[in-house]
Amino acid sequence: MVHESNGSYYAVIFSSQRTEGDNGYNIMAEKMELLAAEQPGFLGVEGVRDASGAGITVSYWDSLEAISNWKQNQFHKVAQEKGKQVWYRNYKIKICKVEREYSF
């Protein structure tokens, strides 16, 4: 979940459709979440996936620069390529600026 923020921040929305089978996906996903948490500007992550393999993961960042740096991380790039080759049928990424948040 995203940490409290006093101003605007960014959300990277990764929606995807997985291929059949794990093929090492869960281990890599755990590694990427731990690695992302160590990156400057990372604020949090949350995600869901249904039984059909459709999922949405949202990561939160304090700047566009932090998002760009994460995209270029060498270990993340390895995971990205494996995702294209093995783990995903398709995916879409949206980067959004969060102006306000509230909860109940």
C-alpha positions in Angstrom: 0.0 0.0 0.0 1.2 3.6 -0.6 2.7 5.5 2.2 1.0 8.7 3.4 1.7 11.5 1.0 1.4 15.3 1.6 1.4 16.1 -2.1 0.9 14.6 -5.5 2.8 11.5 -6.6 2.6 9.0 -9.5 1.0 5.6 -10.0 2.2 3.1 -12.6 -0.7 0.9 -13.5 0.4 -2.5 -15.0 -2.5 -4.5 -16.3 -1.7 -7.9 -17.8 -2.9 -11.3 -18.9 -0.6 -14.1 -17.8 0.3 -17.2 -19.8 -0.4 -20.7 -18.4 1.8 -22.1 -15.6 4.2 -20.4 -13.1 7.5 -20.8 -15.0 9.4 -19.0 -12.3 7.0 -16.0 -12.2 6.2 -15.9 -8.5 9.8 -16.0 -7.4 10.7 -13.2 -9.8 7.7 -11.2 -8.8 8.7 -11.4 -5.1 12.3 -10.4 -6.0 11.1 -7.4 -8.1 8.8 -6.2 -5.3 11.8 -6.3 -2.8 14.1 -4.6 -5.3 11.5 -1.9 -6.1 11.2 -1.2 -2.4 14.9 -0.3 -2.2 14.7 2.2 -5.1 14.8 5.9 -4.4 11.3 7.4 -4.8 9.4 4.1 -4.3 6.2 4.7 -2.2 4.4 1.3 -2.3 2.7 -1.3 -4.4 -0.6 -3.2 -4.5 -2.0 -5.7 -6.9 -4.6 -8.3 -7.7 -4.9 -11.3 -10.1 -7.9 -13.4 -10.9 -8.2 -17.2 -11.7 -8.0 -16.5 -15.5 -4.6 -14.8 -15.1 -5.8 -11.2 -15.6 -4.2 -8.9 -13.1 -3.5 -5.3 -12.2 -0.4 -4.1 -10.2 -0.1 -0.5 -9.2 3.2 0.9 -8.0 3.5 4.3 -6.5 6.5 6.7 -7.0 7.3 10.2 -5.9 8.5 11.4 -9.3 8.6 10.6 -13.0 12.4 10.4 -12.7 12.1 7.6 -10.1 9.8 5.7 -12.5 12.2 6.1 -15.3 15.1 4.9 -13.1 13.2 1.8 -12.1 12.4 1.0 -15.7 16.1 1.2 -16.5 17.2 -0.9 -13.5 19.3 -3.8 -14.9 17.6 -6.5 -12.9 14.2 -5.1 -13.7 15.1 -5.2 -17.4 15.8 -8.9 -17.1 12.4 -9.5 -15.6 10.8 -7.3 -18.3 12.3 -9.4 -21.1 11.3 -12.7 -19.4 7.8 -11.3 -19.1 7.6 -10.6 -22.8 9.0 -14.0 -23.7 7.4 -16.3 -21.1 5.0 -14.8 -18.5 2.6 -12.5 -20.3 0.2 -12.9 -23.2 -0.1 -9.1 -23.2 0.2 -6.1 -20.9 -0.5 -2.4 -20.8 1.2 0.3 -18.7 -0.3 3.6 -17.7 1.5 6.3 -15.7 -0.8 8.7 -13.9 -0.3 11.6 -11.6 -2.3 11.3 -8.3 -3.5 14.7 -7.2 -5.5 13.6 -4.2 -6.3 10.5 -2.2 -8.8 9.7 0.6 -10.2 6.6 2.2 -12.8 5.3 4.5 
